[in-house]
């Protein structure tokens, strides 16, 4: 457990943005995010907090409603569930990140693909959450991806 205030998602003023994941096995997910994204484990569990690049991923097992979220059940996604959100990671060198992530157990949906504005690929974490990884390329020169449904 970290003793430094800067390691915790506790702003002295204003706000910070964190991302919460409902996970099946906290230890497996904690290790995955620490290894693949180079995160620092701030708290091992209840909830698990991993600091990654100035942000935090918070993880806990699922469960039923609580007084502060009545009628809401948390669960990790099941295979085949539609994706409604995903973690978006921006990197300086996608080839280096891809090689590092594969070496640490990430299984990518595809190899990194050039999408004009960026080079991009996706992987799933141990619970099936989708993670996008991208490196800006063309967008730095004013070149953007095609509008969905159009080509050229």
C-alpha positions in Angstrom: 0.0 0.0 0.0 1.4 3.4 -1.0 1.9 6.1 1.6 2.2 9.0 -0.9 -1.0 11.1 -1.4 -0.1 11.6 -5.1 -0.5 7.9 -5.6 -4.2 7.9 -4.5 -7.2 9.2 -6.5 -7.8 11.9 -3.9 -7.5 15.4 -5.3 -6.6 18.3 -3.0 -9.1 20.3 -5.0 -11.2 19.8 -8.1 -11.5 16.3 -9.4 -9.7 13.3 -10.9 -11.2 10.8 -13.3 -10.8 7.0 -12.5 -12.1 4.0 -14.3 -13.9 1.2 -12.3 -14.0 -2.4 -13.5 -16.1 -5.2 -12.1 -13.7 -8.2 -12.2 -14.0 -11.9 -11.5 -10.6 -12.3 -9.9 -9.0 -9.2 -8.4 -5.5 -10.7 -8.2 -5.5 -11.8 -11.8 -6.8 -8.4 -13.0 -4.4 -6.4 -10.7 -1.4 -8.3 -12.0 -2.6 -7.9 -15.7 -3.0 -4.1 -15.4 0.2 -3.6 -13.5 2.2 -5.8 -15.9 0.6 -4.8 -19.3 0.1 -1.1 -18.6 3.0 -0.7 -16.3 0.7 0.3 -13.4 1.6 0.8 -9.8 -0.5 -1.1 -7.3 -1.7 1.4 -4.7 -4.1 -0.9 -2.9 -4.2 -4.7 -3.4 -8.0 -5.1 -2.8 -11.2 -3.9 -1.4 -11.1 -2.1 -3.8 -7.9 -2.8 -5.8 -6.4 0.5 -7.1 -3.8 0.5 -9.8 -2.2 3.9 -10.8 -1.5 4.0 -14.5 0.0 7.1 -16.3 -1.5 9.7 -13.9 -4.9 7.9 -13.7 -6.4 5.0 -11.8 -8.1 1.8 -12.5 -10.2 0.6 -9.6 -11.3 -3.0 -9.5 -13.6 -5.1 -7.3 -15.8 -8.2 -7.6 -19.4 -7.8 -8.7 -22.3 -7.8 -6.4 -25.9 -6.8 -5.8 -27.5 -3.5 -4.9 -26.2 -1.4 -2.1 -27.8 1.5 -0.3 -26.0 4.0 -2.5 -26.8 2.1 -5.8 -30.2 0.5 -5.2 -31.5 -1.7 -8.0 -28.0 -1.9 -9.6 -26.0 -5.1 -9.9 -22.4 -5.1 -11.0 -20.9 -8.0 -13.0 -18.0 -8.5 -15.4 -19.0 -8.9 -19.1 -19.9 -12.3 -20.4 -18.4 -13.6 -23.7 -20.5 -12.2 -26.6 -21.9 -9.2 -24.6 -22.1 -6.0 -26.6 -19.4 -3.5 -25.9 -20.7 -0.1 -24.7 -17.5 1.4 -23.4 -13.8 0.7 -23.4 -10.5 1.9 -22.0 -8.7 4.1 -24.4 -4.9 4.1 -24.1 -2.7 6.5 -26.1 1.0 5.6 -26.6 4.0 7.2 -28.1 5.3 4.0 -29.7 2.6 1.4 -30.5 5.1 -1.2 -31.8 7.0 -1.1 -28.5 3.8 -1.1 -26.5 2.4 -4.0 -28.5 5.5 -6.1 -28.1 5.6 -5.4 -24.3 1.9 -6.2 -23.9 2.1 -9.4 -25.8 5.1 -10.4 -23.7 3.0 -9.8 -20.6 0.0 -11.9 -21.7 -2.2 -9.5 -23.7 -4.0 -11.1 -26.6 -4.8 -8.6 -29.3 -7.9 -8.7 -31.6 -5.6 -7.7 -34.5 -2.2 -6.4 -35.1 -1.9 -2.6 -35.0 -3.6 -1.2 -38.1 -3.0 2.2 -39.8 -6.2 4.1 -39.8 -4.8 7.3 -41.4 -5.2 9.5 -38.3 -3.6 6.9 -36.0 -2.3 3.4 -35.7 -4.7 1.4 -33.6 -5.4 -2.0 -32.1 -7.5 -3.6 -29.4 -7.0 -6.3 -26.7 -9.2 -7.8 -24.0 -8.3 -8.0 -20.4 -8.8 -11.2 -18.3 -12.5 -10.3 -17.8 -13.2 -9.5 -21.5 -13.1 -5.7 -21.2 -12.0 -4.1 -24.4 -8.9 -1.9 -24.4 -8.0 0.3 -27.4 -4.4 1.3 -27.9 -3.6 4.0 -30.4 -0.7 6.1 -31.5 -1.4 9.5 -33.2 0.1 9.7 -36.7 -1.9 11.5 -39.5 -4.0 13.5 -37.1 -0.8 15.4 -36.2 -0.7 16.5 -39.8 -4.4 17.2 -40.2 -5.2 13.8 -41.7 -8.2 12.1 -40.1 -9.9 8.7 -40.4 -12.7 8.3 -42.9 -16.2 8.9 -41.7 -17.9 5.5 -40.9 -19.7 4.2 -44.0 -17.4 6.2 -46.4 -14.1 5.2 -47.9 -11.4 7.0 -49.8 
